[in-house]
Amino acid sequence: SGALLIPLSALDHQGMAFGAFRASFNLRVFGGTGADGVSLSYGMLPPAAVGEHGAGLGLRVSFLTNDRCPPPLQDARCATLVVRYSARVLVSVPLAPSFRTHVRRMPAVVEYTAAGLHVAHAGVVYVPRGSLPIDGWAPSAAWSIGLGARSGLETDVHEISDLEIELGS
């Protein structure tokens, strides 16, 4: 497991809560047998490792590369994007077949605005702009942004570079 936690206090936000944010980065997952995945979390995060499912009860966007497939293939493994807010699963969609085959890091974005959530990677839009406003969206000044990844029994390399965080109101 690995994690990068960025408390908003480190960003000189002067105690403000940010209802809008944009996290953009380059992401590549490759080289193994399909290990567990990568996540971005925005919420009240614990001071501990953040794995592939994210952490806390805020927003968790998970690029899961070794998730269970839906029936009737539940014994197989599927690559899936899962979005959670609080205790609710809001989105669960298959990742593109090319997700683990890129030869270089590809652009990813996780963004929340007044229109709702937007998630994309390598030109594939998983959550279109304006399609997912989150009911009960209530960021706090105590929230942090965290990136996490994990390889359990399976293996993979998880590369993230060029991370940019933009905060708005």
Salt bridges, closest charged atoms under 4 A:
ASP36 OD2 - ARG150 NH2 3.25
GLU52 OE2 - HIS53 NE2 3.47
GLU52 OE1 - ARG150 NE 2.85
GLU111 OE1 - ARG22 NH1 3.39
GLU111 OE1 - ARG129 NH2 3.12
ASP156 OD1 - ARG100 NH2 2.47
GLU159 OE1 - ARG105 NH1 2.88
GLU166 OE2 - ARG22 NE 3.93
